[in-house]
Amino acid sequence: LDKAGYPELENAIRENVDAAKLINHPAWTLKLVQLFETQRVRHGMMALGPSGAGKTCCIHMLMKAMTDCGEPHKEWRMNPKAITAPQMFGRLDVATNDWTDGIFSTLWRRTT
């Protein structure tokens, strides 16, 4: 498979990995590029895996690289099990047709 080229992002990833004194494996850089592509088309994402697998490190390296490329990013962690779906996303009152924003939709509005 051909991969889309992101030379500026890949250079920023390399520089941040070196600055963090991590080992720059090409497969790891590819995963960061895939994470970048995924977050471009999704409004939220989850990183899953066992403790110590590098999930947080991947996310932070990508955010730093994107900031270096002129696209500052923030991380907002949410636990979807701690609240109900209407609290998370919002709800529509069927009687009045009024929309009440949830936590996620409120945060999303603030970013635009």
The 8 nearest C-alpha neighbors of each residue, nearest first, counted from 0:
[[1, 2, 3, 4, 29, 33, 32, 26],
 [2, 0, 3, 4, 29, 5, 33, 32],
 [1, 3, 4, 0, 29, 5, 32, 33],
 [2, 4, 5, 1, 32, 36, 6, 0],
 [3, 5, 6, 2, 9, 7, 8, 1],
 [4, 6, 8, 7, 9, 3, 32, 10],
 [5, 7, 9, 8, 4, 10, 11, 3],
 [8, 6, 10, 9, 5, 11, 68, 12],
 [7, 9, 11, 5, 10, 6, 12, 64],
 [8, 10, 12, 6, 11, 7, 5, 13],
 [11, 9, 13, 7, 12, 8, 6, 14],
 [10, 12, 64, 8, 14, 13, 9, 15],
 [13, 11, 9, 64, 15, 10, 14, 16],
 [12, 14, 10, 16, 11, 15, 9, 17],
 [15, 13, 11, 17, 12, 16, 18, 10],
 [16, 14, 18, 12, 17, 13, 19, 11],
 [15, 17, 19, 13, 21, 18, 14, 12],
 [16, 18, 20, 14, 15, 19, 21, 13],
 [19, 17, 15, 20, 16, 14, 21, 13],
 [18, 20, 16, 17, 21, 15, 14, 60],
 [21, 19, 17, 18, 16, 22, 15, 23],
 [20, 22, 16, 19, 17, 23, 18, 15],
 [23, 21, 24, 20, 16, 17, 19, 27],
 [22, 24, 21, 16, 25, 13, 27, 28],
 [23, 25, 27, 26, 22, 28, 29, 21],
 [26, 24, 28, 27, 29, 23, 30, 22],
 [25, 27, 29, 24, 28, 30, 23, 31],
 [26, 28, 30, 24, 29, 25, 31, 23],
 [29, 27, 31, 25, 30, 26, 32, 24],
 [28, 30, 26, 32, 27, 31, 33, 25],
 [31, 29, 33, 27, 28, 32, 34, 26],
 [30, 32, 34, 28, 33, 29, 35, 61],
 [33, 31, 35, 29, 34, 30, 36, 28],
 [32, 34, 30, 36, 35, 31, 37, 29],
 [33, 35, 31, 37, 32, 36, 30, 38],
 [36, 34, 32, 33, 38, 37, 31, 39],
 [37, 35, 33, 39, 34, 38, 32, 40],
 [38, 36, 34, 39, 35, 40, 33, 41],
 [37, 39, 41, 35, 40, 36, 34, 42],
 [40, 38, 36, 37, 41, 35, 42, 34],
 [39, 41, 38, 37, 42, 36, 43, 35],
 [42, 40, 38, 43, 39, 37, 44, 36],
 [43, 41, 40, 38, 44, 39, 107, 37],
 [44, 42, 41, 38, 45, 40, 37, 103],
 [43, 45, 46, 41, 38, 42, 37, 34],
 [44, 46, 47, 43, 76, 54, 77, 48],
 [45, 47, 54, 44, 48, 55, 58, 57],
 [48, 46, 45, 49, 54, 52, 50, 44],
 [47, 49, 52, 50, 46, 54, 51, 53],
 [48, 50, 52, 51, 47, 54, 53, 46],
 [51, 49, 52, 48, 53, 54, 47, 55],
 [50, 52, 53, 49, 54, 48, 55, 56],
 [51, 53, 50, 49, 54, 48, 55, 56],
 [54, 52, 56, 51, 55, 57, 50, 48],
 [53, 55, 57, 56, 52, 46, 58, 48],
 [56, 54, 58, 57, 53, 59, 46, 60],
 [55, 57, 53, 59, 54, 58, 60, 61],
 [58, 56, 60, 54, 55, 59, 53, 61],
 [57, 59, 55, 61, 56, 60, 62, 54],
 [58, 60, 62, 56, 61, 57, 55, 63],
 [61, 59, 63, 57, 62, 58, 56, 64],
 [60, 62, 64, 58, 59, 63, 65, 57],
 [61, 63, 59, 65, 64, 60, 72, 66],
 [64, 62, 66, 60, 61, 65, 59, 67],
 [65, 63, 11, 67, 61, 12, 66, 62],
 [64, 66, 68, 62, 70, 67, 63, 61],
 [67, 65, 71, 70, 63, 69, 68, 64],
 [66, 68, 64, 65, 69, 63, 11, 70],
 [69, 67, 65, 66, 70, 64, 8, 7],
 [68, 70, 66, 67, 71, 65, 64, 72],
 [71, 69, 66, 65, 68, 72, 67, 62],
 [72, 70, 66, 69, 65, 73, 62, 67],
 [73, 71, 62, 66, 70, 74, 65, 63],
 [74, 72, 75, 71, 62, 66, 59, 63],
 [73, 75, 76, 72, 62, 59, 58, 77],
 [76, 74, 77, 73, 106, 43, 103, 72],
 [77, 75, 74, 78, 45, 79, 73, 43],
 [76, 78, 79, 75, 81, 103, 80, 87],
 [77, 79, 80, 81, 76, 82, 87, 75],
 [80, 78, 81, 82, 77, 87, 83, 84],
 [79, 81, 78, 82, 83, 77, 84, 87],
 [80, 82, 79, 78, 83, 77, 87, 84],
 [83, 81, 80, 79, 86, 87, 84, 78],
 [82, 84, 86, 85, 87, 81, 80, 79],
 [83, 85, 87, 86, 88, 82, 89, 79],
 [86, 84, 89, 90, 88, 87, 83, 101],
 [87, 85, 101, 83, 84, 89, 88, 82],
 [86, 88, 101, 84, 102, 85, 103, 89],
 [89, 87, 101, 85, 103, 104, 86, 84],
 [101, 90, 88, 100, 85, 99, 86, 87],
 [89, 91, 85, 99, 98, 92, 100, 88],
 [90, 92, 98, 97, 93, 96, 99, 89],
 [91, 93, 96, 97, 94, 95, 98, 90],
 [92, 94, 96, 95, 91, 97, 98, 90],
 [93, 95, 92, 96, 97, 91, 98, 90],
 [96, 94, 97, 92, 93, 91, 98, 99],
 [95, 97, 93, 92, 94, 91, 98, 99],
 [98, 96, 92, 95, 91, 99, 93, 94],
 [97, 99, 91, 90, 92, 100, 96, 89],
 [100, 98, 90, 89, 91, 101, 97, 92],
 [101, 99, 89, 104, 105, 98, 88, 90],
 [89, 100, 102, 88, 86, 87, 104, 103],
 [101, 103, 87, 105, 104, 106, 88, 86],
 [102, 104, 106, 88, 105, 87, 101, 107],
 [103, 105, 107, 101, 106, 102, 100, 88],
 [106, 104, 102, 108, 103, 107, 100, 101],
 [107, 105, 109, 103, 104, 108, 102, 110],
 [106, 108, 104, 110, 109, 105, 103, 111],
 [109, 107, 105, 110, 106, 111, 104, 103],
 [108, 110, 106, 107, 111, 105, 104, 103],
 [111, 109, 107, 108, 106, 105, 73, 104],
 [110, 108, 109, 107, 106, 105, 104, 42]]
